[in-house]
Amino acid sequence: MALRDDKPRVIEALRTLPDVKAVLDAWPERVSVLPTIIVEEARNSPADRRDDREYLTRLEYYIRIFTKHAKERSSLASAADDLLLTLGYERNFNHETGESGMCVKHMRYYIYV
């Protein structure tokens, strides 16, 4: 069985959020366009095996939202959260920071496929 990868579906869905300027699958040299969302795989591991094969996989993705203002960060994070829940994901981590004049929301989601 090939490694399961749901990142393209997650990125495509996040690109539908209004006012998002960029959704990337890797860290850029610098985040110059805001708001930007970065999606990274955090985990891809067997969750269940049957008949000596991987039957169920746990996928986890980091979703990092970069905005200029805290209010924008909150509303975009809420919209992203709603969207990922409709895709079948559950949030298991949420943290806010301010870095280099930007507001950043770090979120982590998982799904079993």
CORJOHU-V182105 format. One record per backbone hydrogen bond with DSSP energy under -0.5 kcal/mol. CO is the residue of the C=O (numbers start at 1). NH is the residue of the N-H. Records with the same first field share a line. If there is no record, write none. Layout:
CO=NH / NH
This chain:
6=10
7=11
8=12
9=13
10=14
11=15
13=16
14=17
17=20
22=37
24=39
30=32
35=21 / 22
36=66
37=24
38=64
40=62
43=60
45=58
48=55 / 56
50=53
53=50
56=47 / 48
57=59 / 113
58=45
59=111
60=42 / 43
61=109
62=40 / 64
63=65 / 107
64=38 / 66
65=67 / 105
66=35 / 36
67=103
69=73
70=74
71=75
72=76
73=77
74=78
75=79
76=80
77=81
78=82
79=83
80=84
81=85
82=86
83=87
84=89
85=88
90=110
93=108
95=106
97=104
99=102
102=99
103=67
104=97
105=65 / 107
106=95
107=63
108=92 / 93
109=61
110=90
111=59 / 113
